[in-house]
Amino acid sequence: MTIRSHHSLALVSTLVFANLVLSGCASTPTNTESTGVPNSAVKNYTLKTCIVTDNALGSMGDPVMIVYNGQEVGFCCAPCVEEFEQNPQKFLAKLPSTTNN
C-alpha cells in the first residue's frame, strides 16, 4: 500500500466516522423540537406494548417513540409508525381513557 492510498483510506474513514457521529446527533430531536409541545405537556405512554400490533415494546429491537398531538405513543418498529399515521384515531382508542385525547 502506498503512502498516498494510506492517506486516502484514512481520510475516507475519518469522514465516514464524522458523518455517523454528526447524523446521530442531528436525528434525535427533543419532544419540543419534533412537536412544538413542551416536554412537560406531553402525556406519557403507559402501555408496555406496541399500539399497532400489541407486541411487547423492545421485541423488535429498540422501541420507537413519537409524540402525536401531545400524546407519547410507542411502537415495536418503524413500519408500525407508518401504519399508525394512516389512521391514528383507530389506534389511540387503545389508550386508557385518562390519557386519550
C-alpha atoms as one frame of an Amber mdcrd trajectory, in Angstrom:
protein
   0.000   0.000   0.000   1.428   3.332  -0.998   1.553   6.342   1.304  -0.970
   8.147  -0.892  -3.528   5.326  -0.755  -2.977   5.008   3.008  -3.765   8.722
   3.464  -6.830   8.417   1.221  -8.092   5.462   3.241  -7.525   7.356   6.497
  -9.384  10.391   5.144 -12.361   8.313   3.971 -12.505   6.505   7.320 -12.454
   9.812   9.195 -15.213  11.272   7.027 -17.422   8.206   7.450 -16.949   8.273
  11.220 -17.679  12.026  11.406 -20.825  11.568   9.322 -22.098   8.801  11.606
 -21.447  10.841  14.730 -22.996  14.035  13.394 -26.028  12.385  11.830 -26.755
  10.555  15.088 -26.780  13.831  16.998 -28.947  15.587  14.461 -31.555  12.836
  14.251 -32.625  12.820  17.895 -34.973  15.775  18.321 -36.485  16.551  21.699
 -40.243  16.379  22.084 -40.402  20.153  21.849 -38.442  20.218  18.587 -40.473
  17.478  16.934 -43.923  18.599  18.040 -43.780  22.134  19.355 -45.215  20.799
  22.640 -43.106  21.343  25.776 -41.881  18.073  27.326 -43.889  18.748  30.495
 -47.149  18.908  28.497 -46.639  15.521  26.793 -48.824  12.704  28.141 -46.754
   9.594  28.904 -47.347   6.369  27.014 -48.394   3.902  29.714 -48.742   0.695
  27.682 -45.925  -1.857  27.589 -46.932  -2.960  24.100 -46.925  -1.544  20.576
 -50.105   0.423  19.951 -50.425  -1.154  16.469 -49.501  -4.846  16.902 -49.725
  -5.330  20.678 -46.197  -6.823  20.575 -44.069  -6.077  23.633 -42.072  -2.877
  23.292 -38.479  -3.913  22.599 -39.478  -7.227  20.997 -38.287  -5.986  17.594
 -35.222  -4.079  18.789 -35.308  -0.633  20.334 -38.869   0.671  20.656 -39.843
   3.682  18.557 -41.491   6.525  20.477 -43.213   9.515  18.879 -45.394  12.339
  20.182 -48.738  12.723  18.432 -50.841  15.755  19.410 -49.218  15.912  22.847
 -49.509  12.158  23.470 -46.429   9.958  23.532 -47.051   6.768  21.519 -44.922
   3.599  21.477 -44.223   1.173  18.646 -42.271  -2.061  18.295 -40.763  -0.952
  14.953 -40.721   1.861  12.383 -43.244   0.238   9.973 -45.842   0.399  12.765
 -45.431   4.183  12.875 -46.406   4.328   9.199 -49.482   2.188   9.832 -50.431
   4.356  12.829 -50.158   7.531  10.757 -52.726   6.190   8.273 -55.440   6.054
  10.978 -54.219   7.420  14.337 -57.655   7.587  15.989 -58.177   3.847  15.497
 -55.023   3.103  17.488 -55.324   5.925  20.041 -58.612   4.297  21.130 -56.446
   1.565  22.714 -55.066   4.036  25.250 -56.632   4.176  28.722 -59.288   6.905
  28.820 -57.230   9.037  31.238 -54.575   9.553  28.534 -56.845   9.542  25.490
 -57.226  12.794  23.517
